[in-house]
Amino acid sequence: MGLGGDIMPQIDMLSILAIFLAVGAVYILGMLLVLPMKLIVRLVINGIVGAIALIVFNMFGSYLGITIGVNPITALIAGFLGIPGVLLMIFVKVFL
């Protein structure tokens, strides 16, 4: 009995291909789980920032006589677009 090829197990090309496919599948599955979480976190942060901006604008805008009513439509605009959405609503309120 020698110290040569008897100790090392033989790995064929099909096993190597299966390992690479399994690693690739785990990577793709991980990306599919992480991307929606990033989107949800981004939407939540935009929603919080937009709501705060809407509240702050209504507090200070009341002195100028310009306020934006808080309803489901304005909440969605502020939530999805954040500060640019609030600025858009201010622009529409002032110029239209």
N, C-alpha and C positions, 0 to 999 in steps of 0.2 A: 504494500500500500504506500503510494507516494504522496507527497505534499502538493501535487499539481491540481488538476481539474476535478478531482473527486470531491473536494470540500465545497467549492463554489457551486451554487445551484445554477442551472441553465435558464436564462431568460430569453424567450423568443420574441420576435418583432411584434407579434399579436398582443402580447402582454404589455409591452412598452406603449403600443398604440392605445390600448385600453386605459392605461394609466393617464396618458395625456388627454384622452377624451373625458375621463372622469374629472380631472383637474379643471379642464375647460368648462365642463358642465357646472361644477361648483362655483367657478368664477362668474359665469353668466347668471346663475341663480342668485348669487350674492348681489350682483349689480341690479337685478330686477327687484330685489328687496330694498336696496339702499336708495335708489333713485326716487321712488314714491315718498320715502321718508323725507328726503331733502326737499321735495316739492311741498309736502305738508308743512314742514317747518318754515319754509319760505313764505307760504300763504299765511300762516299764523302770525309770523313776525310782521308781514305787510298789513295784516288786519289790525294788529295792536297799534302799530305806528300810525295807520290811517285813522283809527278811532281817536287816538290821542290828538292828532292834528285837527280832526274835525271838532273835537270838544274845545281845544285851545282857540281855534278860529272863531267858534261861536261865542266864546267868552269875551274875546277882544273885539270881534266884529260887531257885537251888539252895541258897542259905543259908537260905531260908525253907521249903524243902522243896516248892516249887511249880515245876515245869518243864513245858514244852510239848515233846513229842517232835517232832522234825523228820522229816516224811515228805511224800510228794507232796501230800496233802490240805492239811496245814498250810502247806506252801510255797506252794500255789496261793492259799489264803486270804490269807496275808501278802503275796503278790505282787500280787493284784488289789486288795485293800482297803488295803494299807499298814498304817499304825499303827492305824487303827480295826479292822482285821482282827485284829491281834495283841491289842488290848484286848478284842475279842469272844471270842477264844480263851481269854484269861485269865479273863474273866467266866464262861465255860462251865466251865472247869477248876475254879474256886474254888466256884461255886455249884451245880454239878450233880454 
